Amino acid sequence: NSAKVDQVTLFDLILVANYLNIKSLLDLTCQTVADMIKGKMPKVIRKTFNIKKKITPEEEEEVRRENQWEFE
Protein backbone atom coordinates (compact mmCIF):
# COMPACT_ATOMS: atom_id res chain seq x y z
CA ASN A 1 0.00 0.00 0.00
CA SER A 2 1.10 3.56 -0.57
CA ALA A 3 -0.33 7.01 -0.14
CA LYS A 4 -1.53 8.40 -3.48
CA VAL A 5 -1.00 12.14 -2.99
CA ASP A 6 1.35 14.80 -4.32
CA GLN A 7 4.75 15.25 -2.64
CA VAL A 8 3.87 18.40 -0.70
CA THR A 9 0.80 16.72 0.78
CA LEU A 10 2.79 13.55 1.46
CA PHE A 11 5.43 15.38 3.48
CA ASP A 12 2.76 17.41 5.28
CA LEU A 13 1.03 14.14 6.21
CA ILE A 14 4.30 12.77 7.59
CA LEU A 15 4.71 15.83 9.80
CA VAL A 16 1.09 15.71 10.99
CA ALA A 17 1.13 11.96 11.62
CA ASN A 18 4.31 12.33 13.64
CA TYR A 19 3.00 15.30 15.63
CA LEU A 20 -0.32 13.60 16.37
CA ASN A 21 1.37 10.24 16.97
CA ILE A 22 -0.73 8.41 14.36
CA LYS A 23 1.56 5.42 13.86
CA SER A 24 -0.35 3.76 11.03
CA LEU A 25 -0.41 6.95 8.94
CA LEU A 26 3.24 7.66 9.72
CA ASP A 27 4.19 4.12 8.68
CA LEU A 28 2.19 4.39 5.45
CA THR A 29 3.57 7.77 4.42
CA CYS A 30 7.18 6.93 5.32
CA GLN A 31 6.90 3.66 3.40
CA THR A 32 5.59 5.61 0.41
CA VAL A 33 8.69 7.83 0.48
CA ALA A 34 10.93 4.77 0.90
CA ASP A 35 9.28 3.17 -2.14
CA MET A 36 9.91 6.35 -4.14
CA ILE A 37 13.63 6.07 -3.30
CA LYS A 38 14.18 2.31 -3.42
CA GLY A 39 16.37 1.11 -6.27
CA LYS A 40 16.96 4.55 -7.74
CA MET A 41 20.28 6.20 -8.48
CA PRO A 42 21.15 9.33 -6.45
CA LYS A 43 20.72 11.54 -9.52
CA VAL A 44 17.15 10.30 -10.02
CA ILE A 45 16.35 10.70 -6.31
CA ARG A 46 17.65 14.28 -6.35
CA LYS A 47 15.48 15.04 -9.39
CA THR A 48 12.40 13.38 -7.87
CA PHE A 49 12.65 15.39 -4.66
CA ASN A 50 14.18 18.54 -6.20
CA ILE A 51 17.34 18.20 -4.09
CA LYS A 52 20.26 20.36 -5.15
CA LYS A 53 23.63 18.59 -5.08
CA LYS A 54 25.79 20.61 -2.70
CA ILE A 55 28.82 18.36 -2.23
CA THR A 56 32.00 18.24 -4.23
CA PRO A 57 33.06 15.13 -6.15
CA GLU A 58 35.75 14.60 -3.50
CA GLU A 59 33.19 14.71 -0.69
CA GLU A 60 30.96 12.32 -2.61
CA GLU A 61 33.87 9.88 -3.04
CA GLU A 62 34.62 10.07 0.69
CA VAL A 63 31.00 9.21 1.50
CA ARG A 64 31.16 6.27 -0.92
CA ARG A 65 34.35 4.99 0.76
CA GLU A 66 32.86 5.34 4.24
CA ASN A 67 29.70 3.51 3.17
CA GLN A 68 31.17 1.00 0.75
CA TRP A 69 28.99 -1.79 2.10
CA GLU A 70 25.91 0.00 0.71
CA PHE A 71 27.31 -0.05 -2.82
CA GLU A 72 28.19 -3.77 -2.93
ABEGO torsion letter per residue (X at the ends): XBBBBBAAAAAAAAAAAAAAGBAAAAAAAAAAAAAAABGBBAAAAAAAAGBBBABBAAAAAAAAAAAAAAAX
